[in-house]
Amino acid sequence: MLAGSLALAVTGCGGTVPPPNQQLTSSEAAFRAADEVGARSDPQATLHLKLAREQIDQAKALMQNEENEAAHRLLLRAQADAELALAIAKQRATQAEAQEALKQVEKLKQAGAP
């Protein structure tokens, strides 16, 4: 009964959800960050980047139809996918750097360096 009263109160007071413009900005920034770090060079990161782009585009369409609550949820998912793509890309880069450092250590060992 309380939930019904709350729902009635929200709709009775013009309970429209404002456009999630700030979340849109955050989601797009996360997408750009992942793209700039090179997420497209890793297949797994590319997948999450693609999902993020699709979700951002869908959220924009929802916002045009004033379905702001659904758009907000979709933008949260988009940001999470973009952040995951960024983390994957950073991890791959770190692994590549570590492997290169190990190669350098092996070269030094073979050259007789202490």
C-alpha positions in Angstrom: 0.0 0.0 0.0 2.9 2.4 0.8 4.4 1.7 -2.6 1.1 2.5 -4.3 0.8 5.7 -2.3 4.4 6.7 -3.3 3.7 6.0 -6.9 0.5 8.0 -6.8 2.3 10.9 -5.1 5.1 10.9 -7.7 2.8 10.9 -10.6 0.4 13.3 -9.0 3.2 15.9 -8.6 4.3 15.8 -12.2 6.9 13.1 -11.3 8.8 13.2 -14.6 12.4 12.3 -14.4 14.7 15.0 -15.7 16.9 14.1 -18.7 20.1 12.3 -17.5 22.4 14.9 -19.2 25.1 14.5 -16.6 25.1 10.8 -16.9 25.2 11.1 -20.7 28.3 13.3 -20.3 30.0 10.8 -18.0 29.2 7.9 -20.2 30.5 9.6 -23.3 33.7 10.7 -21.4 34.3 7.1 -20.3 33.8 5.9 -23.9 36.3 8.5 -25.2 38.8 7.6 -22.5 38.7 3.9 -23.5 38.9 4.7 -27.2 41.9 7.0 -26.6 43.8 4.4 -24.6 43.5 2.0 -27.5 40.6 -0.2 -26.5 40.0 -0.9 -30.2 43.2 -2.8 -30.4 42.0 -5.6 -28.1 39.0 -7.8 -29.2 37.5 -8.1 -25.7 37.8 -4.3 -25.0 36.4 -3.6 -28.5 33.3 -5.6 -27.7 32.7 -3.6 -24.5 33.4 -0.4 -26.4 30.9 -1.3 -29.1 28.3 -2.2 -26.4 28.8 1.2 -24.7 28.4 3.1 -28.0 25.2 1.2 -28.8 23.8 1.8 -25.3 24.7 5.6 -25.5 22.9 5.8 -28.8 19.9 4.0 -27.5 19.8 6.2 -24.4 19.8 9.3 -26.6 16.8 7.9 -28.5 15.0 7.2 -25.2 15.8 10.8 -24.1 14.2 12.1 -27.2 11.1 10.2 -26.3 11.3 11.5 -22.7 11.9 8.0 -21.3 14.6 9.5 -19.1 14.5 6.8 -16.3 15.2 4.0 -18.9 17.8 6.2 -20.6 19.6 6.8 -17.2 19.8 3.1 -16.5 21.1 2.4 -20.0 23.7 5.2 -19.6 24.9 3.6 -16.4 25.4 0.3 -18.3 27.2 2.2 -21.1 29.6 3.8 -18.6 30.3 0.5 -17.0 31.0 -1.1 -20.3 33.3 1.8 -21.4 35.1 1.6 -18.1 35.6 -2.1 -18.5 37.0 -1.6 -22.0 39.4 1.0 -20.5 40.5 -1.4 -17.8 41.1 -4.2 -20.3 43.1 -2.0 -22.6 45.2 -0.8 -19.7 45.8 -4.3 -18.5 46.9 -5.4 -22.0 49.3 -2.5 -22.2 50.7 -3.2 -18.8 51.2 -6.9 -19.7 53.0 -5.9 -22.9 55.3 -3.5 -21.0 56.0 -6.3 -18.4 56.9 -8.8 -21.1 59.2 -6.2 -22.8 60.9 -5.6 -19.4 61.4 -9.3 -18.9 63.0 -9.5 -22.3 65.3 -6.7 -21.5 66.3 -8.4 -18.2 67.0 -11.7 -20.1 69.2 -9.8 -22.6 71.1 -8.2 -19.8 71.6 -11.6 -18.1 72.9 -13.1 -21.3 75.3 -10.1 -21.8 76.7 -10.9 -18.3 75.4 -7.8 -16.6 75.1 -8.1 -12.8 
